[in-house]
């Protein structure tokens, strides 16, 4: 899966939820017992050289669930063009 719009929808959803990266990581952990690391979430929302585009389906699903958003609002199956 690839983040949409260079991660802007993720940053917007994080701000809307009033969560920090650490708090979002904890929410993902509460969903499945393992969660998504703070580092991975940081790469999802980062701009510039530390930002990444591609992520595991599981990580995308957990982040979307923790933010109470449809996965399609935050991620796409297709690589950015």
N, C-alpha and C positions, 0 to 999 in steps of 0.2 A: 504494500500500500504506500501511497505517496501523499504527503501533506498538501493541502490545497493552498494556493495563493501565498507561497513562501511562509506558511504557518500563521498568517494573519487571523483566520477563523479560530485557530487554537488560542491565540493570544486574547482575542475578543471573548471567547467562551470562558477562559480562565479569569479574566477581569470581571465578567458578568457574574460569575460564581463567587467572586471575592476570595479566590484561593491563591495561595502561593504554590510554587512548583513542589515544595516539600509536602504541602497539604494534599495536593492532587496525587502525588505518589502514594501517600498513605491511604487515600480513598481507593486507589486501584488495588492496593494490598488487601483491603477489607473485602473486596469483591471475590478474589480467588485464593487468598492466602499467600500469594507470591507478589503480585502487582508488577508495576513498571518502575524501574529505578528513577531516582531524581535526575541522574545524568541523562538517561534516555529522553525523559520529558524535556529537559533543558535543550537537547538537540532538536526536539520537535518544535519548540517555540522560538528558538534562537534565529536571529538574522546574522548575516555575515558568515565568516568562515567556520564558526562552530555549529551553524545550522545544518541539518541533514534533511534529505528529501524522502528517502525510502525507509520504511519501518515494517516490522513483522505484523502480520494480521492480528495476532493476539494482543500486541501492545496497543494497536489502534482501537481494537474493540474495547479493551479495558479503559482507555482514556475517554473514549466517547461515552461509555456507560457511566464512568465516574463524573463526567460533566453533564450527564443527562441530556445528551445531544445525539441525534442520528449520526452514525459513522459517516454517512455521505455528506454531511455538512462540514466535516473536518478533513476527510481523507478521500482519495480516489484510487481506483484500481489501476488507472492509467498514469504513466509517467508524465510530468509536466512538459509542456512544449515550449 
